[in-house]
Amino acid sequence: MRRIINRRPGRGGVLFWGLLPFAAACAVYAVASAMRLAANPNDKLLPPLSALGEAIARVAFSPDARTGDYLLWVDTAASLQRLGLGLGVSLLIALVLGIAIGLIPYVRAGLAPFVAILSMIPPMAVLPVLFIVFGLDELSKVVLIVFGVVPFLIRDLAGRVGEIPREQLIKAQTLGASSWQIVVRVVLPQMVPRLVDALRLSLGPAWLFLISAEAIAATEGLGYRIFLVRRYMAMDVILPYVAWITLLAFVSDYLLRRFNSRFFPWMQAGKGPS
């Protein structure tokens, strides 16, 4: 008897089983919406799917009456710019400090406890401090993302550096490699794909920090729009925005995964199917 853990769906089966939960969720939403609207035609909590479609067309393909902007795309551009800048700065800091802490004992003794303490501070707790110090403009939002993501990336990367077999470092030194050459030729090629994997895990928290900052102090952005229309109970706008943020995060995760599989195929060796 073939065990269930050894059975694998074909390509069509993967597509079917992958789409099934989404279809079920849409069906449940449609039924729940119809039931609430039947009880109260003015209910705004679960608007019908047709209302969601109309709202998407309004914010994405029709210019705003006041500003003339296409709100969804303006908000998306503003949020992605903040997110990209925050994650880019985070990657650079994590790459330098993570390798240094993991590879150099003196740096590890001096910085590892400090980074560990920083990673325990709830980023949202320091948001008011960031607004006071850096103002309400773009810098405070980027700094919040960096503050929330960098300690995790540093600790993860430092731990990965510590897992490099000692024999590799000894052999490189035996062949005459300097400390800088060991970093560039031995450590860095192994750490970049692992840093990308850590970044994938940080996408969710990074979006959370961004949306929170935009909700408090912004004039455009996905988080700003969601919290602006919530006062009107405009669920027909809020739900598509939430779905759009989810799609952006999913696409980002997919592109990072493809980046690793394209440029570092050796990393996938020995792993199970993702």
C-alpha positions as CSV (number, residue, x, y, z in Angstrom):
1,M,0.0,0.0,0.0
2,R,1.4,3.3,-1.0
3,R,1.6,5.7,1.9
4,I,0.1,9.1,1.6
5,I,3.4,10.8,2.4
6,N,4.8,9.4,-0.8
7,R,2.0,10.5,-3.1
8,R,2.5,13.6,-5.0
9,P,0.0,15.5,-7.1
10,G,0.7,16.2,-10.8
11,R,1.0,19.7,-12.2
12,G,-2.8,19.9,-12.7
13,G,-3.3,18.6,-9.2
14,V,-1.0,21.2,-7.7
15,L,-2.9,23.9,-9.4
16,F,-6.3,22.5,-8.3
17,W,-5.3,22.0,-4.7
18,G,-3.7,25.4,-4.6
19,L,-6.7,27.2,-5.9
20,L,-9.2,25.3,-3.9
21,P,-8.8,27.2,-0.6
22,F,-9.1,30.5,-2.4
23,A,-12.3,29.4,-4.2
24,A,-13.7,28.2,-0.9
25,A,-12.9,31.5,0.8
26,C,-14.6,33.4,-2.0
27,A,-17.6,31.2,-1.7
28,V,-17.9,31.6,2.0
29,Y,-17.5,35.4,1.7
30,A,-20.2,35.5,-1.0
31,V,-22.6,33.5,1.1
32,A,-21.9,35.5,4.2
33,S,-22.3,38.8,2.3
34,A,-25.6,37.7,0.8
35,M,-26.9,36.7,4.2
36,R,-26.0,40.0,5.9
37,L,-27.4,42.1,3.0
38,A,-30.6,40.1,3.1
39,A,-31.0,41.0,6.8
40,N,-29.8,44.6,6.3
41,P,-29.5,46.0,2.7
42,N,-27.4,48.9,4.1
43,D,-24.8,46.7,5.8
44,K,-21.2,47.8,5.0
45,L,-19.3,45.1,6.7
46,L,-19.4,42.5,3.9
47,P,-20.1,44.3,0.6
48,P,-21.0,42.1,-2.4
49,L,-18.3,41.1,-4.8
50,S,-19.8,43.5,-7.4
51,A,-19.2,46.4,-5.0
52,L,-15.6,45.3,-4.5
53,G,-15.1,45.2,-8.3
54,E,-16.6,48.7,-8.6
55,A,-14.3,50.0,-5.9
56,I,-11.3,48.5,-7.6
57,A,-12.2,50.2,-10.8
58,R,-12.8,53.5,-9.1
59,V,-9.4,53.6,-7.2
60,A,-7.3,51.9,-9.9
61,F,-8.7,53.1,-13.2
62,S,-10.5,56.3,-12.6
63,P,-8.8,59.6,-11.6
64,D,-9.6,61.0,-8.2
65,A,-12.1,63.9,-8.5
66,R,-10.0,66.1,-6.1
67,T,-6.4,65.3,-7.1
68,G,-6.7,63.7,-10.5
69,D,-4.5,60.8,-9.3
70,Y,-5.1,57.2,-9.7
71,L,-5.2,56.5,-6.0
72,L,-4.2,52.8,-6.0
73,W,-1.1,53.3,-8.1
74,V,0.0,56.5,-6.3
75,D,-0.4,54.7,-2.9
76,T,1.4,51.6,-4.2
77,A,4.4,53.6,-5.5
78,A,4.7,55.5,-2.3
79,S,4.6,52.4,-0.1
80,L,6.9,50.4,-2.3
81,Q,9.4,53.2,-2.3
82,R,9.5,53.3,1.5
83,L,9.6,49.5,1.8
84,G,12.3,49.1,-0.8
85,L,14.5,51.8,0.8
86,G,14.0,50.4,4.3
87,L,14.8,46.8,3.2
88,G,17.7,47.9,1.1
89,V,19.4,49.7,4.0
90,S,18.6,46.8,6.2
91,L,20.3,44.3,3.9
92,L,23.5,46.4,3.7
93,I,23.7,46.8,7.5
94,A,22.9,43.2,8.2
95,L,25.4,41.9,5.6
96,V,28.3,43.9,7.1
97,L,27.4,43.4,10.8
98,G,26.2,39.9,10.5
99,I,29.4,38.7,8.8
100,A,31.5,40.7,11.2
101,I,29.8,39.3,14.3
102,G,29.8,35.8,13.1
103,L,33.4,35.8,11.9
104,I,35.4,38.1,14.1
105,P,35.5,37.2,17.8
106,Y,36.2,40.7,19.1
107,V,33.3,42.1,17.1
108,R,31.1,39.3,18.3
109,A,32.0,40.0,22.0
110,G,31.3,43.7,21.5
111,L,28.2,43.8,19.4
112,A,26.3,40.5,19.8
113,P,24.8,41.3,23.2
114,F,23.8,44.8,22.0
115,V,22.1,43.5,18.9
116,A,20.4,40.8,21.0
117,I,18.9,43.5,23.3
118,L,17.8,45.6,20.3
119,S,16.0,42.6,18.8
120,M,13.9,42.4,22.0
121,I,12.6,46.0,21.8
122,P,9.1,46.1,20.2
123,P,9.5,48.3,17.1
124,M,6.0,49.8,17.4
125,A,6.9,50.9,21.0
126,V,9.6,53.3,19.6
127,L,7.5,54.6,16.8
128,P,6.6,57.8,18.7
129,V,10.2,58.3,19.5
130,L,11.1,58.0,15.8
131,F,8.5,60.5,14.9
132,I,9.9,63.0,17.5
133,V,13.5,62.4,16.5
134,F,13.2,62.1,12.7
135,G,9.9,64.0,12.1
136,L,6.8,62.9,10.3
137,D,8.3,62.7,6.8
138,E,9.7,59.7,4.9
139,L,12.8,59.2,7.1
140,S,10.9,58.1,10.2
141,K,9.0,55.4,8.2
142,V,12.2,54.0,6.7
143,V,14.0,54.0,10.0
144,L,11.1,52.1,11.6
145,I,11.4,49.3,9.0
146,V,15.2,49.2,9.5
147,F,14.9,49.2,13.3
148,G,12.3,46.4,13.1
149,V,14.1,44.2,10.5
150,V,17.9,44.7,11.0
151,P,18.4,43.0,14.4
152,F,16.7,39.8,13.2
153,L,18.7,39.8,9.9
154,I,22.0,40.4,11.8
155,R,21.4,37.6,14.3
156,D,20.3,35.2,11.7
157,L,23.2,35.9,9.4
158,A,25.7,35.8,12.3
159,G,24.4,32.4,13.3
160,R,24.7,31.2,9.7
161,V,28.3,32.4,9.5
162,G,29.0,30.5,12.7
163,E,27.7,27.3,11.0
164,I,30.3,27.5,8.3
165,P,32.6,24.4,8.7
166,R,35.8,25.4,10.5
167,E,37.7,23.3,8.0
168,Q,36.8,25.7,5.2
169,L,38.3,28.7,7.1
170,I,41.4,26.7,8.0
171,K,42.0,25.5,4.4
172,A,41.6,29.1,3.1
173,Q,44.2,30.3,5.7
174,T,46.5,27.4,4.8
175,L,46.4,28.5,1.2
176,G,47.4,32.0,2.2
177,A,44.1,33.8,2.1
178,S,43.9,37.1,4.1
179,S,40.9,37.9,6.4
180,W,39.4,40.0,3.6
181,Q,39.8,37.3,1.1
182,I,38.2,34.8,3.4
183,V,35.2,37.2,3.7
184,V,34.9,37.8,0.0
185,R,35.7,34.3,-1.4
186,V,34.5,32.0,1.3
187,V,31.9,33.6,3.5
188,L,30.1,36.1,1.3
189,P,29.1,33.6,-1.5
190,Q,27.5,31.3,1.1
191,M,25.8,34.1,3.1
192,V,24.0,36.1,0.3
193,P,21.4,33.4,-0.5
194,R,20.9,32.8,3.2
195,L,20.4,36.6,3.7
196,V,17.8,36.5,0.9
197,D,16.0,33.7,2.7
198,A,16.0,35.7,5.9
199,L,14.7,38.7,4.0
200,R,11.8,36.6,2.7
201,L,10.8,35.9,6.3
202,S,11.1,39.6,7.1
203,L,8.6,40.8,4.5
204,G,5.6,40.3,6.7
205,P,7.0,42.3,9.6
206,A,8.3,45.0,7.3
207,W,4.9,45.5,5.8
208,L,3.4,45.6,9.2
209,F,5.8,48.4,10.3
210,L,5.2,50.3,7.1
211,I,1.4,50.2,7.3
212,S,1.5,51.2,10.9
213,A,3.7,54.2,10.2
214,E,1.6,55.3,7.2
215,A,-1.6,55.0,9.2
216,I,-0.3,57.5,11.7
217,A,1.6,60.0,9.6
218,A,1.4,60.0,5.8
219,T,-0.5,61.8,3.0
220,E,-0.3,58.8,0.6
221,G,0.4,55.1,0.8
222,L,-1.5,51.9,1.1
223,G,-1.6,52.1,4.9
224,Y,-2.7,55.7,4.8
225,R,-5.6,55.0,2.5
226,I,-6.8,52.0,4.5
227,F,-7.0,54.1,7.7
228,L,-8.4,57.1,5.9
229,V,-11.4,55.3,4.6
230,R,-12.1,53.2,7.7
231,R,-13.9,56.2,9.3
232,Y,-16.5,55.8,6.6
233,M,-16.6,52.0,7.0
234,A,-15.6,51.7,3.3
235,M,-15.0,48.0,3.4
236,D,-15.3,47.9,-0.4
237,V,-12.0,49.9,-0.5
238,I,-10.3,48.4,2.5
239,L,-10.7,44.7,1.5
240,P,-9.2,45.2,-2.1
241,Y,-6.3,47.2,-0.5
242,V,-5.6,44.4,1.9
243,A,-5.7,41.9,-0.9
244,W,-3.4,44.0,-3.0
245,I,-0.9,44.3,-0.2
246,T,-1.0,40.5,0.2
247,L,-0.4,40.1,-3.5
248,L,2.5,42.5,-3.5
249,A,4.1,40.6,-0.6
250,F,3.5,37.2,-2.3
251,V,5.1,38.5,-5.5
252,S,8.1,39.8,-3.6
253,D,8.5,36.5,-1.9
254,Y,8.3,34.6,-5.2
255,L,10.8,36.9,-6.9
256,L,13.3,36.5,-4.0
257,R,12.9,32.7,-4.1
258,R,13.4,32.7,-7.9
259,F,16.5,34.9,-7.4
260,N,18.0,32.3,-5.1
261,S,17.1,29.4,-7.3
262,R,18.5,31.2,-10.4
263,F,21.8,32.4,-8.9
264,F,22.4,29.9,-6.1
265,P,21.0,26.6,-7.3
266,W,23.4,24.7,-5.0
267,M,21.4,25.9,-2.0
268,Q,18.4,23.9,-3.1
269,A,20.4,20.7,-3.1
270,G,19.3,18.4,-0.3
271,K,16.1,20.3,0.4
272,G,12.7,18.9,-0.1
273,P,10.3,20.4,-2.6
274,S,9.1,23.8,-1.7
